[in-house]
Amino acid sequence: MPSTLYILLSFLIASAFGFVFPTIPTTHQSTKLFSSTSSTTTSSSSMSISTMDLLSCLVDAARHGSLTIRRLSDEARSGNVQFKEEGDARSALTIADTAAQKVIVSSLLSKYSNLHIVGEEDESVAVDPASKVELDDTLLSRCEFYLPPSVGEVEEPPSELDVNEIVVYVDPLDGTREFVEGRLDNVQSLVGLCWRGRPLMGAIGLPFGVSSAENSTEVVFGLVGRGIGKVCTKKTSDGGAIQSCPLPAMKRYHQGDAITVSTGDSSSIRPAIEVAEAVFGKQVVVHQVVGACGNKLLRVACGNTTLAVQHDKTSLWDTAAPTAVLHSVGGDVTD
């Protein structure tokens, strides 16, 4: 098995084998760039932000986004579901999408007024004072990072980041189609950060936590060069207490293992499956149909999937957070 695999397709492919990740641009034609109305930052100004403080806030923002989705779940799924593209179930939009983005964007900009944020839902461009919450920039001081031994020596991330060199990408509710259909274990709230055009850190909020029935939400986070970790909001009488949670057993691919390929259910994905089958030859290729971009990439990071193939309509808000998490454990993404 080669250490690096090159597959030329118009799809995004994630793997634990060590693919090369192409530079992500810091702007996108179809996205809305958010900034606080009180911001005075220009291209010539500079402000440094503590890397760990900022990651703590991204994690807390994803946590609050997840709590918002959970709170509005029944109402959103039974109410009026809109579609951004007629006839495309993947373009579904609910009140939970826009409410979660308002919480995430408003809270981050209240903490860091000069932060550049690109979000999926253009309707939530304004900072909403009623939606913002106070983010905890010390949250990760109570958590541990896990760096798989297989990653080897890695360069430590910078201790501080120049605000002009970073962009935060937000998908407040990744997997809206699955959310509407009741496949809640696919749903995520994604907050990722790119530094100098590449994913550096990400928070994957799981509104419907998978570890235990008593955990209301979970957030898996990653920082390239440090590894990954997880926090949970445990149900309590006063709403919820944050605590560090153990990660699931991290499975790594070994020579001779079956190759598991996760994709969506679009028929256009089939050519990518055929390429995987041709590349791996006699090895067993198992096809899994999985919803939501972040969910697919997280499955690769945890070793539940060997390869994940994304649709060619995937956007930066879909990929920034989970790519950073995947990269933090030695996996990678390529087009």
N, C-alpha and C positions, 0 to 999 in steps of 0.2 A: 504493500500500500504506500503510495507516494506521500511525503509529508505535506506537500502542497498540491492542490487539485485545481485545475483551471477548467471552468465550464462557461462557454460563451453563450449566454441566453439573455433575453430581455426581461429577466426576472431577478429578484434579489434573493440570494442564497446564503443561509447561515449554516455554519458547521463548526464542530469541535475539532476539525483537523488543522486549522490554522490558515484559513484563507486570507488573502490580502484585501484589506478594506480600502475602497477608494475615498478620496477626500470628499467630505460633505460640504457643499457651499453654505455660507451663513445667511443667504437670502434665498427666497423662492418666489417665483412670479405669482403663484396662486395663494400666497399666505398673507396674513395681516400682521404687521410688525407693531407690537404694543409698546408704549412707553408712557410714563406718568406725565400728566399735563404740567407738573411742576418741575420736570427734569430740565436741566440746563446743559447736559452732557453734549459735547461736540466731538468730532473725530480727533481733535487736538488735545482734548482733556483726558485725564486719566484718574481712575480710582481703583484701588486694590481691595479685594474682598477675600477674606479667609476661606480657603478651599473647604475645610471641614465645616465651618459655620454655614457656608452656602449649601453644601450637600445636606446638612441637617435640615435646612429650611426646605429644600426640594423634597426630601422625604416627608416632612411634616405637611407640605402642601399636597402631595399625593395622598397622604393619609386623610386629610380633610376632604379632598375630592372624592375619595372612596367612601367616606362616611356620608357625604351628600348623595352619592349614587344609591347607597344602601337605603337611606332615609326615604328617597323618592321612588324607590323601585316599583312598588305596587302601583302608585299613581301614574308613573311614567309609562309603564308597560301596558296599562289598561286605557290610557288616554289617547290623545291625538298624536299619531306618529307621522311625521313629515318625511319626505324624501328629497334630498338635494338634487338627485338625478332620477327622473321618472323611469320606473321599471327596473332600477338597480337597488336590490334589497340591502346592499352593503352601504348605501348612502342614507340609511335611516337616521333620523334626528328626533330626540325626545327632550322633554324639559330637564331631564337629568344631565344630558350633555351640556346644555348651556349653563345650568346652575352650577355644575362642577367646575366648569371653566371660570365662571365668575369668582368662585371661591379661590381657586388656584392663582389666577392672574392678579386679582385684587390684593390677596395676601402677600404675594411675592413683591409686588410693586410698592406696597406699603412698607415693606422691610428694606427693599433696595430700589429706590425711585429711578435710578439710571439703568436698571436692568432691561436688556432687550429680550422680548418674549414673542415667539411666534406660536399662535394657537390655531387649532382647526376651525373653531366656530367663530366666524367673523361677527356674529350678532353680539358677542360678549366683549367688544373692544374697549368699553369704558371701564374704569376702575369704579366698582360699586362699593361705597362705604358700608352698606348693609351686609355685604357678603364677606368682607375681609375678616380674617381671624389673626390673632397674634401667633406667629410662627416661632418655634423653639429652636434657636440656633445652637443649643447645647445637647440636642437630642442624642446625637451619635456618641457623645462622651460616655453614655451608658451602654454602648453596644460594641460588639467585637466584629472584626473583619475576618473572613476566611479566604485564604489564598491557596488553591490546590498546589501540592508539591510539583505536579507535572508542569506547572507554568514556568518553573525555574527562576533565574534571576531576572528581575524587572526593575525598570527605572522608577523611582519614587515620583509621585505626582507633585507639581509645584505646591508650595504651602499657601501661596496667595495667587489670585487671578486678577488680571486687568479687566475691568468691566467692558472695555472696548474690544476685547478679544474673545468674548463669549456671547453665545446666543442660547436661550432656553427655548426648547420646543415642547409644546403641551398638546397631548391628545387627551382631553378630559375623560372621555369614555371610549376606550378602544374596544371594538366588538359590539357596536350598537345593535346590529342585526341579531347577534346571539343573545343580547340583553332582551330584546323585544320577544324573541322566540323562547325565552326561559332557560337558555343554556348558560346559566350564570357563572359557571366555573371558567368560562372563556373570557369573562369581562375584566378589564383592567383600566387603571387611570395612570397615564404615562407622563412623566416630567423628566426630560433629559436635557443635558447641557453639552454643547459642542465648544471646544476651546481651539482656536486657530483652525477651525474647519473640521475638526475630528471629534467624535463622541468621547468625552472624558468621564462623565458621571451620569448616573440615571437612577430614577426611583420608579418602581413598578408597583402601583397600588392594586391590591386585590380586594375589592369591595366585599366579596363573599369568600372570606378566608378559607383555605383548604386544610390547614393543619388540625383544627379542632372546632367542634360545634360551638364551643364557648368563646371562641375568638371572633369578634365581629368583622374586623378588617386586618389585613396584613400588608406590609410594604417590603418588597425585596429591593435592596439598593446595591449599587456597585460603583467603585471608583478605580479606574485603570491604574494599576501599579500598587493597589492596596488590597483588592479582592472584593468580596460581596458579603452581605449580611442581611438580617431581616428583623423588623420590629412588628409587634402586634398591638392592637388596641383590644384589650380584654373587656368584655361587658361588665360594668359595675353599676351600682345604684345611682352614681352621679354622672353616668354617661360613658366612661371608659378610662382605663389606665394604660399608659404606654409601657411596654416592656420589650426587652430583647427576646427573640424567639430563635430556637435552633433551626438551621436549614435542613431540608430533606437530604438524605444520603446522596452525595454527588456521584453519579455514575460516569465513568470514562470509557470511551471506545477502546477495545482491544482487538488486535488482529484476529480475524476469523468470526467476530461477532456479526450478527445480522445487521444490515444497514436499514435503519428506520427513517423513512422520508415523510415529513409532515407537510401537508399543503391544505389549502382551502378546497372547496368543492366545485370550483370553476372548471369547465371543460378545457379552458385554455392552458391549464397547468399540465395537462397530460404530456405534452412534448418534453417537459422537464423531467417527468418521471421516467420516460423512455431513455433520456440521456443518462440518468442515474443508473438505470438497469444496464445500459451498455457499458458505462465506465467501470462498474463494479463486477461485471462479468458473472462468474459463477456464484458469487456471494449472494446470500438471500437478501432481497430488498422487500421490506414491508412498508406498505403505504398506509399512513394514518391521515384521516380527514380531521383537521383541527381548525377552529375559528379564531380570528383576531391575530393581528401581526405580533403584538407583544407577547401573547400567549405562546405562539410558535417559537419565538426566539428564546423565551424563558425555558421552554421545554428542552431546547438544545443546551442551554447553559447548565441545566440540572442533569443532563444526560438521559432524559426520557426520550429524546429524539436525536438521531445522528445528523440529519440534514433537515432544514426547513426551507421551503421554496415559497417566496412571496409573490403576489400578483404584481404586474408591472405598473399598477396605479398606486402603489405604496408611496406615501409621502414622508417628509422628514419628521413630522410630529409622530408618525407611526414607529419610526426606526431609531431615533436618537437615544431614547432611554434604554430600550432593550439591547441595542447594540453595545452601549457602554457596559451594561451588566454582563453580556456575553464576552466582550473583550476582557473584562476583569478576571475571567476564569480561564483565559487562554483560547477561547473560540474566536471566530471572526466572520466577516460578512463580505461578499463580493457580488458584483453584477456580471 
